[in-house]
């Protein structure tokens, strides 16, 4: 009359990865990321210095 299904629950025992583990064990080149970040910071500072030189009351 009724069809019973398996009611067993299975726990997920796999280790949860953190972001630090993903960065460590992935194939991402960290030196290239640091260089890219440094270039963006230099560009941001240069744009900010041009804006401040044009109008010193911005900051």
JOGI-V522673 format. One record per residue. RES is the residue in one letter. SS is DSSP state (a for helix, b for strand, c for the rest). PHI is phi in whole degrees, -180 to 180 (NA if undefined). Layout:
res:ss:phi
RES:SS:PHI
RES:SS:PHI
This chain:
res:ss:phi
X:c:NA
X:c:-106
X:c:-105
X:c:-90
X:c:-103
X:c:-66
X:c:-105
X:c:-69
X:c:-107
X:c:-114
X:c:-82
X:c:-87
X:c:-96
X:c:-70
X:c:-71
X:c:-82
X:c:-85
X:c:-94
X:a:-67
X:a:-64
X:a:-64
X:a:-63
X:a:-70
X:a:-64
X:a:-99
X:c:-87
X:c:-94
X:c:-78
X:c:-81
X:a:-72
X:a:-66
X:a:-65
X:a:-67
X:a:-67
X:a:-65
X:a:-63
X:a:-63
X:a:-64
X:a:-64
X:a:-64
X:a:-66
X:a:-63
X:a:-64
X:a:-64
X:a:-67
X:a:-69
X:a:-65
X:a:-64
X:a:-68
X:a:-67
X:a:-66
X:a:-69
X:a:-67
X:a:-73
X:c:-141
X:c:-70
X:c:-90
X:c:-68
X:c:-83
